Amino acid sequence: MYAIEDEADKSFSLHEYQVRASAANQFKGKEDAFSQLRFGFFGEIGSVLAAVKKTNRDFGPTEQANVTEELGDALWYLATLAEECGHTLDQVGTSALASLKGRLDVNHPHSSDTLNFAEFDGLMAFCRNKIESRSRATALCELGANCGHLMAMSAAGNDLAGQSRLEPLGTLLADMALVSAHFHVKFEKIATENMAKIESRWPRHGTQHVPLFDVDLPELEQLPREFTMRFIQLDGSDMVPYVIQQLNGVNIGDRLTDNRTEGDGYRFHDVIHLAYVAHLGWSPVIRGLLRLKRKSKPQVDRDQDGARAMIIEEGIATWIFNHAQRRHFFVDTEPGKLEYGLLKQVRDMVKGYEAYDCPLWQWEKAILEGFKVFRELYNAGGGDVHVNMLAHTISFSPVAEKPQAPIPRPKNHKLVGAVLPPVSTE
């Protein structure tokens, strides 16, 4: 699903998880943080229960992956809740282990000085027979019931950091460990995959873009690192506006109209492909238009730059455009606030292609910056779009001169050895 970047994550500590979870906490410092985090945790546990209910008879790898993801999201909320209550996840984890040992009637010693998620997996393996003697439904009911106790907590007063809040959080963490064991998923796997997912969406400070996909290829097969595409809007003979694109004075691709009864500016949508170039280093469509397919690598040329890849990219661009139109082309969407579901869906659509390596935060930059320039292009009726792949920027500037429609020439009239003068349009 998401790549795990740190080798250290093989022994992922609860302290490290909480530090990194805190860095992505969008609720930190807000007056209603406790309530919002609590609601989020409740929602994720509800999603786990709903997923199990819907797939009670046939629980395969896909369903297991869904439960793993939902439990991971619940873990993130629990870790940030603990911080909001003034507790470390280590403290919550110690309470959870004590709860588990009491329920399972076992005295299992700590395996290390640092509390890792692997500690929970070791205990679950040690008590496998006892765990399986209790039904999965029982474990889920206990998790749901204790989640209800969390919702009953008061969010007011100074008691949030009190010892009384530590035990309920520890009980919930213990419940989650038992549920993960019933679904044969290691708790450490849940934590590492969730952190990779979170940091794909909200990267750690200093995180770099993925390397350009054509960096090791001849220059003639590389996308231009810096260029300006001019978008020229003209009126057709039926007074329907169309757009042509020019690079260095040369027309690129076919003229585009909105192709619908009510105009919506889709004629400028190629700017979205240019945003993919700037922020993802990827666009089979632009490669095709500029004749920069990677012929020196036949498999890359066939699979990454071929017709299917172009169709997928166009499908993504159209789908996002329709989605954006209903949201005023994201004019009020701040960075970090684009819907996670949209980003996940888009990334899933490029699975098997090189753009799948790009994390969600790069996709968000491409989408939001692309539609920012789209809005500027649309309002100005055309202009120049500047792309810098190395700086990962895309920007707009207006064009001073008014573009003129090409002078029509007579059809079916040929002269050999002579040049036709321009036909007067007066």
Helices and strands as residue ranges (DSSP letters): G 7-11, H 14-23, H 33-54, H 61-84, H 89-104, H 117-126, H 128-132, H 136-152, G 158-161, H 163-182, H 187-201, G 219-221, E 226-235, E 241-247, E 250-256, G 266-268, H 270-280, H 284-290, H 298-303, H 307-325, G 328-330, H 340-349, G 354-357, H 360-380, E 382-388, E 393-397
